[in-house]
């Protein structure tokens, strides 16, 4: 009888297809990142360009206030 050890700790984080809108999932260091297709962005490619523009404008404004 041959026993093959099975480890569940090394599960591929991309198996659940976390990237939306045709984003490509890349596993790295026990986590994942999504390479998003234009015009999407965000952690799972769920944000359109209008939302990203608003967030970027807000962040630039807040950074400017801190200086």
DRENPA-3360 file (N, C-alpha, C; in nm, 2 decimals, always signed):
BEGIN
1 = XXXXXXXX = +0.08/-0.12/+0.00/+0.00/+0.00/+0.00/+0.09/+0.12/+0.00 ~ +0.05/+0.22/-0.09/+0.13/+0.35/-0.09/+0.04/+0.45/-0.03 ~ +0.09/+0.53/+0.06/+0.02/+0.64/+0.12/+0.08/+0.77/+0.07 ~ -0.01/+0.85/+0.02/+0.04/+0.98/-0.03/-0.02/+1.09/+0.06 ~ +0.07/+1.17/+0.13/+0.02/+1.27/+0.22/-0.05/+1.38/+0.14 ~ -0.16/+1.43/+0.19/-0.23/+1.54/+0.13/-0.23/+1.66/+0.22 ~ -0.19/+1.78/+0.17/-0.19/+1.90/+0.24/-0.29/+2.00/+0.19 ~ -0.37/+2.05/+0.28/-0.47/+2.15/+0.24/-0.43/+2.29/+0.26;
9 = XXXXXXXX = -0.31/+2.30/+0.33/-0.27/+2.44/+0.36/-0.22/+2.51/+0.24 ~ -0.18/+2.44/+0.13/-0.12/+2.50/+0.01/-0.23/+2.52/-0.09 ~ -0.35/+2.54/-0.05/-0.46/+2.55/-0.15/-0.44/+2.68/-0.24 ~ -0.46/+2.67/-0.37/-0.44/+2.78/-0.46/-0.55/+2.88/-0.44 ~ -0.52/+3.00/-0.40/-0.61/+3.11/-0.37/-0.69/+3.15/-0.50 ~ -0.64/+3.12/-0.62/-0.71/+3.16/-0.74/-0.82/+3.06/-0.78 ~ -0.82/+2.94/-0.71/-0.92/+2.84/-0.75/-1.06/+2.89/-0.74 ~ -1.09/+2.98/-0.65/-1.23/+3.03/-0.64/-1.26/+3.15/-0.74;
17 = XXXXXXXX = -1.17/+3.18/-0.83/-1.19/+3.28/-0.93/-1.23/+3.41/-0.87 ~ -1.15/+3.47/-0.78/-1.18/+3.60/-0.72/-1.19/+3.72/-0.81 ~ -1.12/+3.71/-0.92/-1.11/+3.83/-1.01/-1.23/+3.84/-1.10 ~ -1.30/+3.95/-1.10/-1.42/+3.97/-1.19/-1.38/+4.04/-1.32 ~ -1.48/+4.05/-1.41/-1.46/+4.12/-1.54/-1.34/+4.08/-1.61 ~ -1.32/+3.95/-1.62/-1.21/+3.88/-1.70/-1.07/+3.92/-1.65 ~ -1.06/+3.95/-1.52/-0.93/+3.98/-1.46/-0.86/+3.85/-1.44 ~ -0.72/+3.85/-1.44/-0.64/+3.74/-1.43/-0.58/+3.73/-1.29;
25 = XXXXXXXX = -0.61/+3.61/-1.22/-0.56/+3.59/-1.09/-0.42/+3.54/-1.09 ~ -0.34/+3.59/-0.99/-0.20/+3.55/-0.98/-0.18/+3.52/-0.83 ~ -0.14/+3.40/-0.79/-0.11/+3.37/-0.66/+0.03/+3.41/-0.62 ~ +0.04/+3.47/-0.50/+0.17/+3.52/-0.45/+0.17/+3.52/-0.30 ~ +0.27/+3.46/-0.24/+0.30/+3.46/-0.10/+0.17/+3.42/-0.02 ~ +0.10/+3.32/-0.05/-0.02/+3.27/+0.02/-0.14/+3.36/+0.00 ~ -0.13/+3.45/-0.09/-0.25/+3.54/-0.12/-0.26/+3.55/-0.27 ~ -0.33/+3.64/-0.32/-0.35/+3.66/-0.46/-0.36/+3.80/-0.50;
33 = XXXXXXXX = -0.34/+3.83/-0.63/-0.36/+3.97/-0.68/-0.43/+3.95/-0.81 ~ -0.50/+4.05/-0.86/-0.57/+4.04/-0.98/-0.51/+4.14/-1.08 ~ -0.49/+4.09/-1.20/-0.45/+4.18/-1.31/-0.58/+4.21/-1.39 ~ -0.62/+4.34/-1.38/-0.75/+4.37/-1.43/-0.75/+4.42/-1.57 ~ -0.85/+4.38/-1.65/-0.87/+4.43/-1.78/-0.93/+4.57/-1.78 ~ -0.88/+4.65/-1.87/-0.93/+4.79/-1.89/-1.08/+4.78/-1.91 ~ -1.17/+4.86/-1.85/-1.14/+4.98/-1.76/-1.16/+4.95/-1.62 ~ -1.14/+4.82/-1.57/-1.17/+4.79/-1.43/-1.04/+4.79/-1.35;
41 = XXXXXXXX = -1.06/+4.80/-1.21/-0.95/+4.80/-1.12/-1.00/+4.76/-0.98 ~ -0.92/+4.77/-0.88/-0.96/+4.73/-0.75/-0.90/+4.59/-0.72 ~ -0.92/+4.55/-0.59/-0.86/+4.42/-0.55/-0.91/+4.31/-0.63 ~ -1.04/+4.31/-0.67/-1.09/+4.20/-0.75/-1.15/+4.24/-0.88 ~ -1.10/+4.35/-0.93/-1.14/+4.41/-1.06/-1.29/+4.44/-1.06 ~ -1.35/+4.48/-0.95/-1.49/+4.51/-0.94/-1.52/+4.66/-0.95 ~ -1.42/+4.74/-0.97/-1.45/+4.89/-0.97/-1.43/+4.94/-1.12 ~ -1.52/+5.02/-1.16/-1.51/+5.08/-1.30/-1.43/+5.21/-1.29;
49 = XXXXXXXX = -1.40/+5.26/-1.40/-1.31/+5.38/-1.41/-1.37/+5.50/-1.33 ~ -1.50/+5.52/-1.33/-1.56/+5.64/-1.26/-1.53/+5.63/-1.11 ~ -1.55/+5.51/-1.05/-1.53/+5.49/-0.91/-1.38/+5.51/-0.88 ~ -1.29/+5.46/-0.97/-1.15/+5.48/-0.95/-1.11/+5.62/-0.95 ~ -1.17/+5.70/-1.05/-1.14/+5.84/-1.06/-1.18/+5.92/-0.93 ~ -1.30/+5.88/-0.88/-1.35/+5.95/-0.76/-1.25/+5.92/-0.64 ~ -1.22/+5.79/-0.63/-1.13/+5.75/-0.52/-0.99/+5.82/-0.53 ~ -0.94/+5.83/-0.65/-0.81/+5.89/-0.67/-0.81/+6.04/-0.63;
57 = XXXXXXXX = -0.92/+6.11/-0.68/-0.94/+6.25/-0.65/-0.95/+6.27/-0.50 ~ -1.02/+6.18/-0.43/-1.04/+6.19/-0.28/-0.90/+6.17/-0.21 ~ -0.83/+6.07/-0.26/-0.70/+6.05/-0.19/-0.60/+6.16/-0.21 ~ -0.60/+6.22/-0.33/-0.51/+6.33/-0.36/-0.55/+6.45/-0.27 ~ -0.68/+6.47/-0.26/-0.73/+6.58/-0.17/-0.69/+6.56/-0.03 ~ -0.71/+6.44/+0.02/-0.67/+6.41/+0.16/-0.52/+6.41/+0.19 ~ -0.44/+6.37/+0.10/-0.30/+6.37/+0.11/-0.26/+6.52/+0.12 ~ -0.31/+6.60/+0.03/-0.28/+6.75/+0.03/-0.32/+6.81/+0.16;
65 = XXX = -0.42/+6.77/+0.23/-0.46/+6.83/+0.36/-0.36/+6.79/+0.47 ~ -0.30/+6.68/+0.46/-0.21/+6.63/+0.56/-0.07/+6.70/+0.56 ~ -0.04/+6.78/+0.46/+0.09/+6.84/+0.45/+0.09/+6.98/+0.50;
% end
